Amino acid sequence: QVHIVESGGGLVQPGGSLRLSCAASGFIFSIFPMGWYRRAPGKQRELVATITSGGSTNYTDAVKGRFTISRDNAKNTVYLQMNSLKPEDTAVYYCNAVRTIYTYWGQGTQVTVSS
């Protein structure tokens, strides 16, 4: 059975940092591209960052230079290091695994950036 569990969200002041973690099980993690998405209040879900099985990364323009996605295949975990956080980063952040016809989602973790 597939499990994807996000953690690390919370309340942080503007300019602060958080590190999100996504622990996966039930599939061959090392061969799956992984991604972080977010859904802000009243908005559609959007892609934040992706990382391939080989470690290549991609970011949406809004987070380039501030967020870093990484993965540890030995721990079946993908991370999102978020620095210089802004109020507009407030959203529920979701972890995603997708390969061919297989796609898996976590339940999300809330990130709130506010003073």
Secondary structure, 3 states (H helix, E strand, C coil): CCEEEEECCEEECCCCCEEEEEEEECCCHHHCCEEEEEECCCCCCEEEEEECCCCCEEECHHHCCCEEEEEECCCCEEEEEECCCCHHHCEEEEEEEEECCEEEECCCEEEEECC
